[in-house]
Amino acid sequence: MEAQKQVQSGDRTEAARAFAIEAARLAANTRCHEVAVLDVRGICPVADFFVIASGTSARQMRTVIDELQELGDARSYSPMARSGYEGETWMLLDCVDVLVHVFNDMSRRYYDLDGLWGDAKRVQWQETAAAV
């Protein structure tokens, strides 16, 4: 029974990691920059992965959040909540195991989640070019 729980937990973690990577790619393809995926397992009690991105404008940030919400719904990671949607500085999409933060540039530097969670492992999310 315990082994089965560990396998299910591992499967859930891999699914969350895959969703975080897919979310990062969507954000990058929707004109976000400085996109990062942090593995916060073991150091954050509320999530396994953070996706952090900088948007270009409030309108663009809302578009990214909307598209990420659609992606979450399609991948069984429907957001439990979202915050800051009507604002212009920081928008959050809470997909339970994955938290997506979309900032404007000034707020990204001010809150410095990358530095605050500096102990977290960075997850490689960009597709690498195939060897020729």
Secondary structure as GFF3:
##gff-version 3
##sequence-region A 1 132
A	DSSP	alpha_helix	2	29	.	.	.	ID=ss1
A	DSSP	beta_strand	33	39	.	.	.	ID=ss2
A	DSSP	beta_strand	49	54	.	.	.	ID=ss3
A	DSSP	alpha_helix	58	74	.	.	.	ID=ss4
A	DSSP	beta_strand	81	83	.	.	.	ID=ss5
A	DSSP	beta_strand	90	94	.	.	.	ID=ss6
A	DSSP	beta_strand	98	103	.	.	.	ID=ss7
A	DSSP	alpha_helix	105	111	.	.	.	ID=ss8
A	DSSP	alpha_helix	113	116	.	.	.	ID=ss9
A	DSSP	beta_strand	121	122	.	.	.	ID=ss10
###
